[in-house]
């Protein structure tokens, strides 16, 4: 098949500083979407790595270089959080400042951005003077986190659940809010693959994600410690050392492993687990939930309307975010014969469908530029 010429496709700048360097939710989701959008859009991915279609490398203050300093004092964290100057915002803002001259010269039709509050202000200024259209995808279902971004009024604000979309519409009247649910590649994430050799006492509970405060890894450790299960933490981050210490104290070396695997290895890790635990309340819907269900593993996650839409009948949701409630849910999940219900739930969240819907929105915005 012949791809359309660049001149016939909307020219889209995609800004995500960590793309190609980390495997967090937003970066992992983008890595699934971009190959499915290349034939429809003239993509230029701005990141620290310079990877991806039309990759443009620009520097940034790396969040990992300042997270230990940020976590040092509670009072300091509160001040920086209030000012939107915590590590992730410093990374996003510094990366956008380094990218801004190229964005101005590039004459893009659309900028699809993950740039935080201050980046939103800068891009609103750029839209005012150049007419470029802006699209923002929410990767959280927390109003306190996403509402300031929505109030910068991108041309389209993308939510990942109907319930969160309604909350944003109520808070920001007149803002165009569309729903594009997270999707998973069910051909790549599938049951029946070889199990990763984790060498732990079964059953095994798996937690996937960065070891940072918003992911609540300490809650996961305390919950699993109250069960008969072992725990695998798949990830790294500023809390890695303290979580290792806590896990060895609460679980012992025979019931705990921490791994940092490449994305290509994740299906085999899901195969080795009995369930996925996702205790973080902040994310719009952890991509790991869909990945685990695609591998036909049940999930235990925080209960809210977004996760109810995502997990459906593929797991058990917990309303009280405390260790005992999660441990009870883990034991209940281990006692259920799930059949293929997790896999069937994941099949209703196709990454091809979500990429098509997002591509439709980007193409529409590209045609609307003055």
KOLKOL-921480 format. One record per residue (C-alpha): residue in one letter; residue number from 1; x, y, z. Coordinates in nm, 3 decimals, decimal comma, padded with zeros to 5 digits. Layout:
REM KOLKOL-921480
[A; NUM; [X; Y; Z]]
...
END
This chain:
REM KOLKOL-921480
[X; 1; [00,000; 00,000; 00,000]]
[X; 2; [00,134; 00,344; -00,090]]
[X; 3; [00,130; 00,598; 00,191]]
[X; 4; [-00,020; 00,941; 00,121]]
[X; 5; [00,235; 01,213; 00,056]]
[X; 6; [00,337; 01,429; 00,350]]
[X; 7; [00,170; 01,733; 00,190]]
[X; 8; [-00,170; 01,559; 00,191]]
[X; 9; [-00,152; 01,459; 00,558]]
[X; 10; [-00,197; 01,688; 00,858]]
[X; 11; [00,140; 01,780; 01,006]]
[X; 12; [00,130; 01,684; 01,373]]
[X; 13; [00,385; 01,751; 01,646]]
[X; 14; [00,367; 01,494; 01,927]]
[X; 15; [00,532; 01,613; 02,250]]
[X; 16; [00,619; 01,364; 02,522]]
[X; 17; [00,959; 01,410; 02,682]]
[X; 18; [00,998; 01,051; 02,806]]
[X; 19; [00,902; 00,874; 02,484]]
[X; 20; [01,162; 00,617; 02,380]]
[X; 21; [01,339; 00,627; 02,716]]
[X; 22; [01,088; 00,498; 02,971]]
[X; 23; [00,799; 00,253; 02,959]]
[X; 24; [00,544; 00,436; 03,171]]
[X; 25; [00,174; 00,434; 03,084]]
[X; 26; [00,165; 00,740; 02,857]]
[X; 27; [00,484; 00,641; 02,677]]
[X; 28; [00,372; 00,279; 02,641]]
[X; 29; [00,034; 00,385; 02,506]]
[X; 30; [00,197; 00,621; 02,257]]
[X; 31; [00,424; 00,341; 02,137]]
[X; 32; [00,109; 00,146; 02,043]]
[X; 33; [-00,070; 00,437; 01,878]]
[X; 34; [00,205; 00,593; 01,666]]
[X; 35; [00,269; 00,298; 01,429]]
[X; 36; [-00,106; 00,285; 01,364]]
[X; 37; [-00,121; 00,657; 01,280]]
[X; 38; [00,182; 00,697; 01,052]]
[X; 39; [-00,008; 00,638; 00,730]]
[X; 40; [-00,268; 00,902; 00,815]]
[X; 41; [-00,054; 01,176; 00,970]]
[X; 42; [00,281; 01,344; 00,909]]
[X; 43; [00,411; 01,282; 01,260]]
[X; 44; [00,704; 01,455; 01,432]]
[X; 45; [00,770; 01,316; 01,780]]
[X; 46; [00,949; 01,552; 02,020]]
[X; 47; [01,120; 01,375; 02,308]]
[X; 48; [01,451; 01,354; 02,489]]
[X; 49; [01,541; 01,040; 02,294]]
[X; 50; [01,460; 01,159; 01,941]]
[X; 51; [01,294; 00,825; 01,870]]
[X; 52; [00,968; 00,762; 01,692]]
[X; 53; [00,827; 00,882; 01,358]]
[X; 54; [00,995; 01,206; 01,250]]
[X; 55; [01,181; 01,201; 01,581]]
[X; 56; [01,316; 01,530; 01,715]]
[X; 57; [01,551; 01,515; 02,015]]
[X; 58; [01,535; 01,803; 02,261]]
[X; 59; [01,688; 01,817; 02,611]]
[X; 60; [01,502; 01,842; 02,939]]
[X; 61; [01,560; 01,836; 03,312]]
[X; 62; [01,507; 01,466; 03,377]]
[X; 63; [01,259; 01,394; 03,654]]
[X; 64; [01,474; 01,106; 03,776]]
[X; 65; [01,766; 01,344; 03,840]]
[X; 66; [01,567; 01,554; 04,088]]
[X; 67; [01,312; 01,314; 04,239]]
[X; 68; [01,523; 01,226; 04,542]]
[X; 69; [01,562; 01,596; 04,621]]
[X; 70; [01,189; 01,650; 04,571]]
[X; 71; [01,098; 01,363; 04,804]]
[X; 72; [01,331; 01,482; 05,079]]
[X; 73; [01,080; 01,701; 05,265]]
[X; 74; [00,702; 01,691; 05,288]]
[X; 75; [00,675; 02,071; 05,312]]
[X; 76; [00,889; 02,118; 05,002]]
[X; 77; [00,677; 01,870; 04,807]]
[X; 78; [00,359; 02,057; 04,902]]
[X; 79; [00,498; 02,390; 04,782]]
[X; 80; [00,628; 02,250; 04,454]]
[X; 81; [00,305; 02,056; 04,391]]
[X; 82; [00,100; 02,372; 04,446]]
[X; 83; [00,314; 02,562; 04,195]]
[X; 84; [00,315; 02,272; 03,944]]
[X; 85; [00,694; 02,258; 03,973]]
[X; 86; [00,733; 01,898; 04,088]]
[X; 87; [00,977; 01,678; 03,888]]
[X; 88; [00,740; 01,573; 03,610]]
[X; 89; [00,631; 01,932; 03,544]]
[X; 90; [00,990; 02,056; 03,549]]
[X; 91; [01,078; 01,788; 03,294]]
[X; 92; [00,779; 01,870; 03,073]]
[X; 93; [00,826; 02,247; 03,091]]
[X; 94; [01,201; 02,242; 03,031]]
[X; 95; [01,150; 02,006; 02,737]]
[X; 96; [00,885; 02,230; 02,582]]
[X; 97; [01,104; 02,539; 02,621]]
[X; 98; [01,383; 02,357; 02,437]]
[X; 99; [01,136; 02,248; 02,167]]
[X; 100; [00,958; 02,580; 02,122]]
[X; 101; [01,181; 02,736; 01,851]]
[X; 102; [01,143; 02,424; 01,635]]
[X; 103; [00,768; 02,415; 01,697]]
[X; 104; [00,738; 02,778; 01,584]]
[X; 105; [00,940; 02,714; 01,268]]
[X; 106; [00,766; 02,385; 01,192]]
[X; 107; [00,428; 02,531; 01,092]]
[X; 108; [00,240; 02,236; 01,237]]
[X; 109; [-00,131; 02,189; 01,185]]
[X; 110; [-00,178; 02,022; 01,524]]
[X; 111; [00,025; 01,987; 01,843]]
[X; 112; [-00,065; 01,680; 02,049]]
[X; 113; [00,102; 01,748; 02,377]]
[X; 114; [00,183; 01,619; 02,722]]
[X; 115; [00,341; 01,935; 02,859]]
[X; 116; [00,174; 02,008; 03,194]]
[X; 117; [00,027; 02,333; 03,321]]
[X; 118; [00,300; 02,577; 03,224]]
[X; 119; [00,345; 02,408; 02,889]]
[X; 120; [-00,027; 02,450; 02,832]]
[X; 121; [00,009; 02,825; 02,883]]
[X; 122; [00,299; 02,843; 02,638]]
[X; 123; [00,114; 02,645; 02,373]]
[X; 124; [-00,199; 02,856; 02,417]]
[X; 125; [00,019; 03,157; 02,338]]
[X; 126; [00,159; 02,978; 02,033]]
[X; 127; [-00,195; 02,896; 01,913]]
[X; 128; [-00,296; 03,260; 01,947]]
[X; 129; [-00,019; 03,377; 01,716]]
[X; 130; [00,008; 03,087; 01,468]]
[X; 131; [-00,338; 02,927; 01,459]]
[X; 132; [-00,202; 02,580; 01,542]]
[X; 133; [-00,462; 02,346; 01,694]]
[X; 134; [-00,404; 02,173; 02,028]]
[X; 135; [-00,503; 01,826; 02,146]]
[X; 136; [-00,450; 01,707; 02,504]]
[X; 137; [-00,498; 01,345; 02,615]]
[X; 138; [-00,574; 01,295; 02,986]]
[X; 139; [-00,374; 01,016; 03,146]]
[X; 140; [-00,539; 01,054; 03,487]]
[X; 141; [-00,893; 01,045; 03,619]]
[X; 142; [-00,822; 01,292; 03,900]]
[X; 143; [-00,988; 01,630; 03,862]]
[X; 144; [-00,726; 01,794; 04,081]]
[X; 145; [-00,459; 01,686; 03,832]]
[X; 146; [-00,635; 01,724; 03,498]]
[X; 147; [-00,868; 02,020; 03,554]]
[X; 148; [-00,597; 02,290; 03,531]]
[X; 149; [-00,492; 02,142; 03,197]]
[X; 150; [-00,851; 02,137; 03,070]]
[X; 151; [-00,892; 02,501; 03,171]]
[X; 152; [-00,617; 02,593; 02,925]]
[X; 153; [-00,886; 02,499; 02,669]]
[X; 154; [-00,713; 02,285; 02,407]]
[X; 155; [-00,918; 02,252; 02,089]]
[X; 156; [-00,997; 01,895; 02,194]]
[X; 157; [-00,950; 01,744; 02,539]]
[X; 158; [-00,945; 01,363; 02,525]]
[X; 159; [-01,069; 01,167; 02,826]]
[X; 160; [-01,034; 00,792; 02,853]]
[X; 161; [-01,371; 00,719; 03,013]]
[X; 162; [-01,728; 00,848; 02,976]]
[X; 163; [-01,753; 00,926; 03,346]]
[X; 164; [-01,442; 01,142; 03,355]]
[X; 165; [-01,544; 01,318; 03,035]]
[X; 166; [-01,870; 01,421; 03,204]]
[X; 167; [-01,681; 01,556; 03,505]]
[X; 168; [-01,458; 01,771; 03,282]]
[X; 169; [-01,754; 01,900; 03,078]]
[X; 170; [-01,930; 02,004; 03,398]]
[X; 171; [-01,624; 02,192; 03,524]]
[X; 172; [-01,522; 02,356; 03,194]]
[X; 173; [-01,842; 02,448; 03,005]]
[X; 174; [-01,797; 02,480; 02,631]]
[X; 175; [-01,478; 02,274; 02,617]]
[X; 176; [-01,490; 02,002; 02,355]]
[X; 177; [-01,427; 01,674; 02,535]]
[X; 178; [-01,405; 01,349; 02,342]]
[X; 179; [-01,364; 00,994; 02,474]]
[X; 180; [-01,092; 00,768; 02,337]]
[X; 181; [-01,047; 00,466; 02,560]]
[X; 182; [-00,712; 00,305; 02,616]]
[X; 183; [-00,652; 00,009; 02,393]]
[X; 184; [-00,431; -00,296; 02,409]]
[X; 185; [-00,266; -00,505; 02,140]]
[X; 186; [-00,431; -00,842; 02,204]]
[X; 187; [-00,211; -01,014; 01,948]]
[X; 188; [00,104; -00,920; 02,140]]
[X; 189; [-00,044; -00,957; 02,489]]
[X; 190; [-00,202; -01,299; 02,482]]
[X; 191; [-00,227; -01,616; 02,691]]
[X; 192; [-00,024; -01,926; 02,620]]
[X; 193; [00,325; -01,773; 02,609]]
[X; 194; [00,623; -01,914; 02,799]]
[X; 195; [00,629; -01,812; 03,165]]
[X; 196; [00,903; -01,585; 03,295]]
[X; 197; [01,117; -01,773; 03,554]]
[X; 198; [01,047; -01,569; 03,868]]
[X; 199; [01,110; -01,859; 04,112]]
[X; 200; [00,869; -01,748; 04,384]]
[X; 201; [00,627; -01,935; 04,605]]
[X; 202; [00,284; -01,932; 04,434]]
[X; 203; [00,037; -01,774; 04,406]]
[X; 204; [00,205; -01,464; 04,259]]
[X; 205; [00,066; -01,111; 04,264]]
[X; 206; [00,215; -00,875; 04,002]]
[X; 207; [00,235; -00,494; 04,025]]
[X; 208; [00,350; -00,309; 03,711]]
[X; 209; [00,451; 00,057; 03,710]]
[X; 210; [00,693; 00,323; 03,825]]
[X; 211; [00,789; 00,306; 04,192]]
[X; 212; [00,674; 00,657; 04,278]]
[X; 213; [00,428; 00,788; 04,537]]
[X; 214; [00,128; 00,824; 04,307]]
[X; 215; [00,147; 00,452; 04,218]]
[X; 216; [00,105; 00,347; 04,585]]
[X; 217; [00,360; 00,061; 04,583]]
[X; 218; [00,372; 00,063; 04,964]]
[X; 219; [00,000; -00,009; 04,975]]
[X; 220; [00,055; -00,305; 04,741]]
[X; 221; [00,329; -00,448; 04,965]]
[X; 222; [00,120; -00,415; 05,281]]
[X; 223; [-00,180; -00,574; 05,110]]
[X; 224; [00,012; -00,875; 04,978]]
[X; 225; [00,182; -00,921; 05,316]]
[X; 226; [-00,162; -00,999; 05,463]]
[X; 227; [-00,217; -01,282; 05,213]]
[X; 228; [-00,055; -01,616; 05,131]]
[X; 229; [00,080; -01,478; 04,801]]
[X; 230; [00,420; -01,366; 04,678]]
[X; 231; [00,478; -01,028; 04,513]]
[X; 232; [00,662; -00,912; 04,202]]
[X; 233; [00,714; -00,538; 04,155]]
[X; 234; [00,790; -00,475; 03,787]]
[X; 235; [00,932; -00,126; 03,768]]
[X; 236; [01,185; 00,125; 03,893]]
[X; 237; [01,175; 00,475; 04,034]]
[X; 238; [01,263; 00,699; 04,327]]
[X; 239; [01,103; 00,469; 04,584]]
[X; 240; [01,283; 00,155; 04,465]]
[X; 241; [01,522; 00,127; 04,760]]
[X; 242; [01,263; 00,202; 05,026]]
[X; 243; [01,013; -00,040; 04,867]]
[X; 244; [01,278; -00,314; 04,852]]
[X; 245; [01,345; -00,262; 05,223]]
[X; 246; [00,976; -00,265; 05,312]]
[X; 247; [00,906; -00,574; 05,102]]
[X; 248; [01,194; -00,771; 05,251]]
[X; 249; [01,073; -00,677; 05,599]]
[X; 250; [00,705; -00,759; 05,537]]
[X; 251; [00,737; -01,050; 05,290]]
[X; 252; [01,087; -01,188; 05,320]]
[X; 253; [01,319; -01,282; 05,033]]
[X; 254; [01,123; -01,595; 04,942]]
[X; 255; [00,806; -01,401; 04,864]]
[X; 256; [00,940; -01,094; 04,685]]
[X; 257; [01,115; -00,998; 04,362]]
[X; 258; [01,164; -00,667; 04,187]]
[X; 259; [01,224; -00,677; 03,813]]
[X; 260; [01,278; -00,420; 03,538]]
[X; 261; [01,199; -00,589; 03,207]]
[X; 262; [01,176; -00,468; 02,851]]
[X; 263; [00,829; -00,434; 02,708]]
[X; 264; [00,890; -00,733; 02,481]]
[X; 265; [00,928; -00,952; 02,791]]
[X; 266; [00,607; -00,843; 02,962]]
[X; 267; [00,371; -01,110; 02,817]]
[X; 268; [00,589; -01,382; 02,972]]
[X; 269; [00,584; -01,198; 03,307]]
[X; 270; [00,204; -01,174; 03,301]]
[X; 271; [00,199; -01,546; 03,221]]
[X; 272; [00,396; -01,618; 03,538]]
[X; 273; [00,156; -01,425; 03,762]]
[X; 274; [-00,181; -01,527; 03,905]]
[X; 275; [-00,327; -01,175; 03,910]]
[X; 276; [-00,239; -00,810; 03,860]]
[X; 277; [-00,274; -00,561; 04,146]]
[X; 278; [-00,324; -00,193; 04,050]]
[X; 279; [-00,382; 00,012; 04,367]]
[X; 280; [-00,310; 00,361; 04,229]]
[X; 281; [-00,621; 00,584; 04,224]]
[X; 282; [-00,472; 00,855; 04,002]]
[X; 283; [-00,433; 00,698; 03,658]]
[X; 284; [-00,716; 00,718; 03,406]]
[X; 285; [-00,690; 00,343; 03,383]]
[X; 286; [-00,355; 00,171; 03,416]]
[X; 287; [-00,255; 00,024; 03,081]]
[X; 288; [-00,121; -00,275; 03,273]]
[X; 289; [-00,481; -00,365; 03,362]]
[X; 290; [-00,562; -00,419; 02,995]]
[X; 291; [-00,233; -00,594; 02,926]]
[X; 292; [-00,289; -00,841; 03,211]]
[X; 293; [-00,648; -00,912; 03,106]]
[X; 294; [-00,534; -00,963; 02,746]]
[X; 295; [-00,307; -01,236; 02,888]]
[X; 296; [-00,620; -01,371; 03,064]]
[X; 297; [-00,510; -01,268; 03,411]]
[X; 298; [-00,768; -01,119; 03,651]]
[X; 299; [-00,706; -00,780; 03,810]]
[X; 300; [-00,757; -00,621; 04,150]]
[X; 301; [-00,780; -00,243; 04,121]]
[X; 302; [-00,915; 00,069; 04,289]]
[X; 303; [-01,287; 00,107; 04,230]]
[X; 304; [-01,404; 00,408; 04,036]]
[X; 305; [-01,621; 00,457; 03,730]]
[X; 306; [-01,322; 00,467; 03,492]]
[X; 307; [-01,188; 00,133; 03,611]]
[X; 308; [-01,536; -00,016; 03,608]]
[X; 309; [-01,554; 00,069; 03,238]]
[X; 310; [-01,209; -00,078; 03,179]]
[X; 311; [-01,202; -00,389; 03,397]]
[X; 312; [-01,567; -00,490; 03,364]]
[X; 313; [-01,600; -00,857; 03,457]]
[X; 314; [-01,225; -00,916; 03,435]]
[X; 315; [-01,146; -00,865; 03,802]]
[X; 316; [-01,246; -00,729; 04,142]]
[X; 317; [-01,250; -00,357; 04,228]]
[X; 318; [-01,184; -00,221; 04,577]]
[X; 319; [-01,363; 00,086; 04,714]]
[X; 320; [-01,160; 00,133; 05,035]]
[X; 321; [-00,796; 00,208; 04,959]]
[X; 322; [-00,649; 00,031; 05,262]]
[X; 323; [-00,429; -00,280; 05,285]]
[X; 324; [-00,689; -00,507; 05,439]]
[X; 325; [-00,949; -00,432; 05,171]]
[X; 326; [-00,698; -00,504; 04,897]]
[X; 327; [-00,575; -00,821; 05,068]]
[X; 328; [-00,934; -00,948; 05,098]]
[X; 329; [-00,985; -00,876; 04,728]]
[X; 330; [-00,665; -01,062; 04,639]]
[X; 331; [-00,775; -01,372; 04,829]]
[X; 332; [-01,123; -01,353; 04,674]]
[X; 333; [-00,976; -01,319; 04,326]]
[X; 334; [-00,750; -01,619; 04,377]]
[X; 335; [-01,055; -01,824; 04,473]]
[X; 336; [-01,254; -01,753; 04,155]]
[X; 337; [-01,249; -01,963; 03,839]]
[X; 338; [-01,223; -01,684; 03,581]]
[X; 339; [-01,238; -01,886; 03,261]]
[X; 340; [-01,165; -01,650; 02,971]]
[X; 341; [-01,351; -01,350; 03,116]]
[X; 342; [-01,039; -01,131; 03,156]]
[X; 343; [-00,935; -01,197; 02,796]]
[X; 344; [-01,284; -01,125; 02,664]]
[X; 345; [-01,292; -00,796; 02,853]]
[X; 346; [-00,958; -00,691; 02,704]]
[X; 347; [-01,077; -00,776; 02,352]]
[X; 348; [-01,342; -00,503; 02,388]]
[X; 349; [-01,059; -00,246; 02,423]]
[X; 350; [-00,881; -00,278; 02,090]]
[X; 351; [-00,581; -00,052; 02,035]]
[X; 352; [-00,671; -00,043; 01,665]]
[X; 353; [-01,010; 00,108; 01,748]]
[X; 354; [-00,862; 00,366; 01,986]]
[X; 355; [-00,592; 00,464; 01,733]]
[X; 356; [-00,855; 00,506; 01,462]]
[X; 357; [-01,068; 00,731; 01,683]]
[X; 358; [-00,770; 00,942; 01,783]]
[X; 359; [-00,656; 00,965; 01,422]]
[X; 360; [-01,001; 01,089; 01,321]]
[X; 361; [-00,977; 01,371; 01,577]]
[X; 362; [-00,625; 01,471; 01,469]]
[X; 363; [-00,723; 01,471; 01,101]]
[X; 364; [-01,026; 01,685; 01,180]]
[X; 365; [-00,815; 01,938; 01,367]]
[X; 366; [-00,560; 01,941; 01,085]]
[X; 367; [-00,831; 02,037; 00,835]]
[X; 368; [-00,960; 02,315; 01,064]]
[X; 369; [-00,637; 02,512; 01,087]]
[X; 370; [-00,677; 02,861; 00,933]]
END
